[in-house]
C-alpha cells in the first residue's frame, strides 16, 4: 500500500515579488491583486478593487491569518503600466 505524503511550503514576505498574484481578504471584501512594488521594507499590491502598502511584518501576519494567499496563475490583475519595470 502506498500512502500519499504532502509537503507544505510556507510562504513569507521575502518570497513575494512584483508581478506576483495574490488573493487578499480585506475588511469590506476580497480581491485578486498584483504585487506592483517591493522594497527592502514594504510590499505594495493593487487591483481594481484595492490598493495597499504593507511592511514585511504585516504581510507575514496576513499570510499567517489566511488573509493573503499567493495565487499561481499567469494573469496580471492590475494595469501593467502600474508595475515597475514592465
MDAnalysis code that builds the backbone (N, CA, C; Angstrom):
import MDAnalysis as mda
import numpy as np

u = mda.Universe.empty(258, n_residues=86, atom_resindex=np.repeat(np.arange(86), 3), trajectory=True)
u.add_TopologyAttr("name", ["N", "CA", "C"] * 86)
u.add_TopologyAttr("resid", np.arange(1, 87))
u.add_TopologyAttr("resname", ["UNK", "UNK", "UNK", "UNK", "UNK", "UNK", "UNK", "UNK", "UNK", "UNK", "UNK", "UNK", "UNK", "UNK", "UNK", "UNK", "UNK", "UNK", "UNK", "UNK", "UNK", "UNK", "UNK", "UNK", "UNK", "UNK", "UNK", "UNK", "UNK", "UNK", "UNK", "UNK", "UNK", "UNK", "UNK", "UNK", "UNK", "UNK", "UNK", "UNK", "UNK", "UNK", "UNK", "UNK", "UNK", "UNK", "UNK", "UNK", "UNK", "UNK", "UNK", "UNK", "UNK", "UNK", "UNK", "UNK", "UNK", "UNK", "UNK", "UNK", "UNK", "UNK", "UNK", "UNK", "UNK", "UNK", "UNK", "UNK", "UNK", "UNK", "UNK", "UNK", "UNK", "UNK", "UNK", "UNK", "UNK", "UNK", "UNK", "UNK", "UNK", "UNK", "UNK", "UNK", "UNK", "UNK"])
u.atoms.positions = np.array([
    [0.840, -1.164, 0.000],
    [0.000, 0.000, 0.000],
    [0.894, 1.238, 0.000],
    [0.535, 2.215, -0.806],
    [1.292, 3.449, -0.902],
    [0.459, 4.574, -0.282],
    [1.091, 5.303, 0.598],
    [0.426, 6.447, 1.209],
    [0.931, 7.725, 0.570],
    [0.030, 8.636, 0.336],
    [0.425, 9.935, -0.214],
    [0.981, 10.798, 0.909],
    [2.081, 11.428, 0.628],
    [2.644, 12.355, 1.589],
    [2.553, 13.751, 1.004],
    [2.128, 14.673, 1.801],
    [2.013, 16.055, 1.368],
    [3.098, 16.871, 2.045],
    [3.743, 17.688, 1.278],
    [4.715, 18.606, 1.825],
    [4.167, 20.010, 1.634],
    [4.045, 20.727, 2.717],
    [3.521, 22.080, 2.658],
    [4.672, 23.069, 2.782],
    [4.650, 24.055, 1.948],
    [5.667, 25.088, 1.980],
    [5.065, 26.353, 2.563],
    [5.820, 27.029, 3.381],
    [5.355, 28.257, 3.998],
    [5.916, 29.438, 3.232],
    [5.054, 30.313, 2.777],
    [5.449, 31.497, 2.029],
    [5.614, 32.653, 3.016],
    [6.663, 33.452, 2.817],
    [6.864, 34.656, 3.621],
    [6.960, 35.859, 2.694],
    [7.000, 37.035, 3.275],
    [7.090, 38.275, 2.504],
    [8.315, 38.287, 1.596],
    [9.391, 37.666, 2.031],
    [10.615, 37.654, 1.231],
    [10.439, 36.938, -0.103],
    [9.473, 36.038, -0.196],
    [9.261, 35.258, -1.418],
    [8.334, 35.947, -2.414],
    [7.723, 37.051, -2.012],
    [6.760, 37.736, -2.866],
    [7.465, 38.862, -3.619],
    [7.293, 38.885, -4.942],
    [7.980, 39.863, -5.790],
    [6.984, 40.544, -6.723],
    [7.366, 41.685, -7.309],
    [6.477, 42.352, -8.273],
    [6.027, 41.386, -9.375],
    [4.753, 41.461, -9.685],
    [4.161, 40.575, -10.673],
    [3.462, 39.380, -10.046],
    [3.691, 39.119, -8.755],
    [3.043, 38.003, -8.063],
    [1.560, 38.309, -7.893],
    [0.721, 37.335, -8.189],
    [-0.716, 37.464, -7.968],
    [-1.041, 36.947, -6.575],
    [-1.829, 37.713, -5.840],
    [-2.253, 37.304, -4.502],
    [-3.758, 37.448, -4.380],
    [-4.336, 36.662, -3.502],
    [-5.746, 36.819, -3.138],
    [-5.734, 37.463, -1.763],
    [-6.299, 38.658, -1.658],
    [-6.248, 39.449, -0.440],
    [-7.658, 39.636, 0.119],
    [-7.868, 39.188, 1.354],
    [-9.132, 39.398, 2.053],
    [-8.974, 40.628, 2.939],
    [-9.767, 41.668, 2.681],
    [-9.705, 42.890, 3.473],
    [-11.051, 43.100, 4.154],
    [-11.179, 44.164, 4.928],
    [-12.368, 44.371, 5.767],
    [-13.688, 44.319, 5.012],
    [-13.733, 44.915, 3.848],
    [-15.011, 45.026, 3.138],
    [-15.152, 44.060, 1.969],
    [-14.219, 43.131, 1.807],
    [-14.322, 42.181, 0.705],
    [-13.030, 41.443, 0.464],
    [-12.864, 40.997, -0.764],
    [-11.642, 40.294, -1.151],
    [-11.388, 40.576, -2.630],
    [-10.135, 40.377, -3.031],
    [-9.781, 40.719, -4.398],
    [-8.538, 39.959, -4.826],
    [-8.465, 39.663, -6.108],
    [-7.211, 39.223, -6.691],
    [-6.420, 40.482, -6.995],
    [-5.175, 40.516, -6.567],
    [-4.342, 41.701, -6.758],
    [-2.973, 41.276, -7.257],
    [-2.237, 42.240, -7.774],
    [-0.880, 42.001, -8.253],
    [0.071, 42.847, -7.419],
    [1.186, 42.239, -7.012],
    [2.217, 42.991, -6.305],
    [2.862, 43.917, -7.323],
    [2.827, 45.222, -7.041],
    [3.348, 46.190, -8.010],
    [4.690, 46.781, -7.594],
    [5.049, 46.631, -6.308],
    [6.327, 47.182, -5.861],
    [6.804, 46.414, -4.640],
    [8.121, 46.225, -4.568],
    [8.734, 45.613, -3.393],
    [10.029, 46.364, -3.110],
    [10.154, 46.855, -1.882],
    [11.389, 47.497, -1.444],
    [11.968, 46.643, -0.323],
    [13.022, 47.117, 0.299],
    [13.588, 46.360, 1.405],
    [12.738, 46.446, 2.671],
    [11.677, 47.262, 2.647],
    [10.816, 47.414, 3.814],
    [9.336, 47.184, 3.557],
    [8.866, 47.414, 2.310],
    [7.435, 47.377, 2.020],
    [7.116, 46.579, 0.761],
    [5.881, 46.108, 0.724],
    [5.318, 45.458, -0.464],
    [4.009, 46.174, -0.767],
    [3.833, 46.569, -2.022],
    [2.613, 47.256, -2.446],
    [1.867, 46.367, -3.419],
    [0.572, 46.205, -3.177],
    [-0.257, 45.419, -4.094],
    [-1.427, 46.261, -4.543],
    [-1.942, 45.932, -5.726],
    [-3.015, 46.730, -6.298],
    [-3.907, 45.892, -7.198],
    [-5.163, 46.281, -7.248],
    [-6.135, 45.706, -8.188],
    [-7.168, 46.786, -8.455],
    [-8.177, 46.475, -9.220],
    [-9.251, 47.436, -9.465],
    [-10.012, 47.741, -8.176],
    [-10.038, 46.767, -7.253],
    [-10.837, 46.896, -6.030],
    [-10.062, 47.374, -4.810],
    [-8.742, 47.240, -4.817],
    [-7.987, 47.581, -3.616],
    [-6.576, 48.037, -3.960],
    [-5.967, 48.722, -3.011],
    [-4.581, 49.148, -3.132],
    [-4.032, 49.191, -1.713],
    [-2.879, 48.577, -1.487],
    [-2.331, 48.571, -0.145],
    [-0.825, 48.514, -0.140],
    [-0.229, 49.160, 0.863],
    [1.217, 49.142, 1.069],
    [1.450, 48.616, 2.480],
    [2.205, 47.520, 2.592],
    [2.390, 46.831, 3.859],
    [3.869, 46.607, 4.131],
    [4.257, 46.652, 5.415],
    [5.622, 46.261, 5.736],
    [5.682, 44.731, 5.807],
    [6.877, 44.182, 5.878],
    [7.040, 42.724, 5.832],
    [6.334, 42.027, 6.994],
    [6.364, 42.622, 8.195],
    [5.671, 42.005, 9.326],
    [4.167, 41.943, 9.088],
    [3.607, 42.992, 8.509],
    [2.180, 42.997, 8.201],
    [1.844, 41.926, 7.162],
    [2.677, 41.814, 6.124],
    [2.454, 40.787, 5.096],
    [2.497, 39.401, 5.726],
    [3.506, 39.150, 6.558],
    [3.616, 37.837, 7.203],
    [2.424, 37.557, 8.110],
    [1.904, 38.573, 8.804],
    [0.706, 38.397, 9.637],
    [-0.514, 38.071, 8.780],
    [-0.660, 38.778, 7.646],
    [-1.779, 38.492, 6.737],
    [-1.696, 37.057, 6.209],
    [-0.491, 36.598, 5.898],
    [-0.306, 35.218, 5.431],
    [-0.686, 34.246, 6.542],
    [-0.184, 34.493, 7.764],
    [-0.481, 33.620, 8.903],
    [-1.972, 33.523, 9.185],
    [-2.681, 34.639, 9.017],
    [-4.121, 34.688, 9.271],
    [-4.944, 34.117, 8.119],
    [-4.288, 33.785, 7.001],
    [-5.007, 33.266, 5.841],
    [-5.683, 34.348, 5.028],
    [-5.337, 35.612, 5.276],
    [-5.963, 36.723, 4.553],
    [-5.207, 37.114, 3.299],
    [-3.994, 36.586, 3.118],
    [-3.209, 36.853, 1.911],
    [-2.629, 35.526, 1.439],
    [-2.972, 35.158, 0.201],
    [-2.521, 33.886, -0.352],
    [-1.949, 34.119, -1.745],
    [-0.836, 33.474, -2.029],
    [-0.240, 33.550, -3.363],
    [-1.084, 32.703, -4.299],
    [-1.378, 33.251, -5.475],
    [-2.172, 32.561, -6.487],
    [-1.251, 32.211, -7.639],
    [-1.270, 30.963, -8.029],
    [-0.411, 30.509, -9.123],
    [-1.191, 30.561, -10.423],
    [-1.122, 31.705, -11.085],
    [-1.712, 31.837, -12.414],
    [-0.819, 32.749, -13.234],
    [-1.182, 32.944, -14.479],
    [-0.332, 33.738, -15.370],
    [-1.027, 35.021, -15.808],
    [-1.984, 35.474, -15.015],
    [-2.747, 36.661, -15.385],
    [-2.472, 37.783, -14.386],
    [-2.189, 38.958, -14.898],
    [-1.990, 40.129, -14.046],
    [-3.348, 40.722, -13.696],
    [-3.496, 41.156, -12.458],
    [-4.773, 41.708, -12.014],
    [-4.676, 43.207, -11.760],
    [-3.726, 43.841, -12.447],
    [-3.564, 45.287, -12.384],
    [-3.045, 45.734, -13.747],
    [-3.308, 46.968, -14.102],
    [-2.825, 47.518, -15.363],
    [-1.295, 47.440, -15.403],
    [-0.688, 46.811, -16.421],
    [0.763, 46.630, -16.487],
    [1.568, 47.917, -16.376],
    [1.004, 49.055, -16.748],
    [1.764, 50.294, -16.654],
    [1.996, 50.694, -15.194],
    [1.297, 50.080, -14.253],
    [1.494, 50.356, -12.844],
    [2.498, 49.404, -12.189],
    [3.052, 48.469, -12.940],
    [4.060, 47.551, -12.416],
    [5.431, 48.067, -12.834],
    [6.274, 48.447, -11.866],
    [7.597, 48.958, -12.218],
    [8.388, 47.946, -13.047],
    [9.070, 48.433, -14.065],
    [9.910, 47.572, -14.884],
    [9.187, 46.821, -15.978],
    [7.889, 47.049, -16.137],
    [7.152, 46.324, -17.171],
    [6.698, 47.264, -18.261],
])
